[in-house]
Amino acid sequence: MDTTSRTLVKSITWQVMGLLSMTIVGYLFTRSISASGGIALSGAVIGFVCYFLHEKLWSHIGWGRK
């Protein structure tokens, strides 16, 4: 089972990668750094919370572990 701090660090690194990639995609569509950054940032915050909760939930499920 992962510790809370490990899950937190995994969530942060995942969201940084997502933030960068979504900023690039948003910029390609909008040609605006501020618009693409806002879209990416809001998606990163929502994704961070969902991923963290998802990982914590799955850490309590024993299915598939050996």
PETAFEN-V649274 format. One record per backbone hydrogen bond with DSSP energy under -0.5 kcal/mol. CO is the residue of the C=O (numbers start at 0). NH is the residue of the N-H. If there is no record, write none. Layout:
# PETAFEN-V649274
co=(CO;CO)
nh=(NH;NH)
This chain:
# PETAFEN-V649274
co=(2;3;4;5;6;7;8;9;10;11;12;13;14;15;16;17;18;19;20;21;22;23;24;25;26;31;32;33;34;35;36;37;38;39;40;41;42;43;44;45;46;47;48;49;50;51;52;53;54;55;56;57;59;61)
nh=(6;7;8;9;10;11;12;13;14;15;16;17;18;19;20;21;22;23;24;25;26;27;28;29;30;35;36;37;38;39;40;41;42;43;44;45;46;47;48;49;50;51;52;53;54;55;56;57;58;59;59;60;61;64)
